[in-house]
Amino acid sequence: KADPVEQAKSKYMPVKTRRLLKKEHGTKCSISTCYRPSVHIHHTQMFALSKMHDPNYLAPLCREHHIIAHAINLKVQEKRFA
């Protein structure tokens, strides 16, 4: 389990956090059925709201799954504010 994370001052992700994610997930997309390399780190809790880079809420994703994750977030927000 990761240590408690302080509020981030910027969107820049600390090297320590990146290393921890690489150790836990390797270099592949974290979607179990995907074998493409991860090229994005997705905040499963919106960074704009949490201002944290908590490894418990980060997922290394390939480009395609990152696009899908943001499309899902957008649909949820549209439903919430409709």
Helices and strands as residue ranges (DSSP letters): H 15-25, E 40-43, H 47-50, G 55-57, E 58-61, H 63-80
